[in-house]
Amino acid sequence: MASDRINARLTEPLAAHVARVVGAKGLYETPSEYIRALIRQDMERQDLAHFSAALESGYRDIEAGRVFKSSGSFTEDRKIFEQKEKDGWR
């Protein structure tokens, strides 16, 4: 697996924070391990935000009556959905 190198300058407060969480007394062995963990947390946060937005959209659709019983076939359901969208959900 290829990897990229990232170099970053840190202000003194940020560098001090990294020093506190890295090393023998910290939660992470290396600054790189800490940065990777932060990036993974951010990715998970973004995934959760997308999921929450989709869930909220679904609830709005239910509240507005934009629902139909599934046929059990994704292809058929997609056709039904498209027709309902075209007809304005009447």
C-alpha positions as CSV (number, residue, x, y, z in Angstrom):
1,M,0.0,0.0,0.0
2,A,1.4,3.4,-1.0
3,S,1.6,6.1,1.5
4,D,2.0,9.8,1.4
5,R,4.0,12.0,3.6
6,I,2.5,15.1,5.2
7,N,4.6,17.7,6.9
8,A,2.9,20.3,9.0
9,R,4.1,23.2,11.1
10,L,2.4,23.5,14.5
11,T,2.0,26.5,16.7
12,E,3.4,26.1,20.2
13,P,0.1,25.3,21.8
14,L,-0.6,22.6,19.2
15,A,2.9,21.1,19.5
16,A,2.5,21.1,23.3
17,H,-0.8,19.3,23.0
18,V,0.7,16.7,20.7
19,A,3.6,16.2,23.2
20,R,1.1,15.5,26.0
21,V,-0.8,12.8,24.0
22,V,2.3,11.1,22.5
23,G,5.0,9.1,24.2
24,A,5.3,7.0,27.3
25,K,2.7,9.0,29.2
26,G,0.4,9.6,26.3
27,L,-2.3,7.7,24.5
28,Y,-0.3,7.3,21.3
29,E,3.3,6.1,20.6
30,T,4.1,8.5,17.8
31,P,2.8,11.8,16.4
32,S,2.0,9.9,13.2
33,E,-0.2,7.4,15.0
34,Y,-2.1,10.3,16.6
35,I,-2.6,12.1,13.3
36,R,-3.9,8.9,11.6
37,A,-6.3,8.5,14.5
38,L,-7.5,12.1,14.1
39,I,-8.0,11.6,10.4
40,R,-10.0,8.3,11.0
41,Q,-12.2,10.1,13.6
42,D,-12.9,12.9,11.1
43,M,-13.8,10.4,8.4
44,E,-16.2,8.6,10.8
45,R,-17.7,12.0,11.8
46,Q,-18.3,12.8,8.1
47,D,-19.8,9.4,7.5
48,L,-22.1,9.9,10.4
49,A,-23.1,13.4,9.2
50,H,-24.0,12.0,5.8
51,F,-26.0,9.1,7.4
52,S,-27.8,11.5,9.7
53,A,-28.8,13.8,6.8
54,A,-30.1,10.8,4.8
55,L,-32.1,9.6,7.8
56,E,-33.5,13.0,8.4
57,S,-34.5,13.3,4.7
58,G,-36.2,9.9,5.0
59,Y,-38.2,11.1,8.0
60,R,-39.2,14.3,6.0
61,D,-40.4,12.1,3.1
62,I,-42.5,10.0,5.5
63,E,-44.0,13.1,7.1
64,A,-44.9,14.5,3.7
65,G,-46.4,11.2,2.5
66,R,-43.7,10.3,0.0
67,V,-43.8,6.6,0.7
68,F,-44.9,3.5,-1.1
69,K,-44.9,-0.2,-0.4
70,S,-41.8,-1.9,-1.8
71,S,-42.3,-4.5,-4.6
72,G,-39.3,-6.4,-3.3
73,S,-37.3,-5.5,-6.5
74,F,-34.9,-2.6,-6.4
75,T,-35.4,-2.1,-10.2
76,E,-39.1,-2.0,-9.9
77,D,-39.1,0.2,-6.9
78,R,-36.8,2.6,-8.7
79,K,-39.4,2.8,-11.6
80,I,-42.2,3.4,-9.1
81,F,-40.2,6.1,-7.3
82,E,-39.4,7.8,-10.6
83,Q,-43.0,7.8,-11.7
84,K,-44.2,9.1,-8.3
85,E,-41.6,11.9,-8.6
86,K,-42.8,12.7,-12.1
87,D,-46.4,12.8,-10.9
88,G,-45.6,14.9,-7.8
89,W,-46.5,12.1,-5.4
90,R,-50.2,12.2,-6.3
